[in-house]
């Protein structure tokens, strides 16, 4: 993904990062924390990923990350391809 042929450079760029620190985290030697990630929104040129860091069964940190497809050759954003949309759709948040 992201490579559309020779000399054509595209990438995902970080457009927005919002982080909420919801509770204190504790350092415990050897402890493995849980990070859940999913796609919250899939737009034409961008999508939002939600990540939650969980300790002791509670969300301690929540982050929303907006990523935008960017074409360096034209110095502009671009639409997601059908393949990219299909890839990220697999991680969409289930409907309530």
Protein Blocks (a to p, Z undefined) as FASTA:
>chain_A
ZZacehiacddddfbdcdddfbdcdddehiacddddddfbdcfkbccddddddeehiafb
dcddddddddfklopacdddfklmmmmmmmgccdZZ
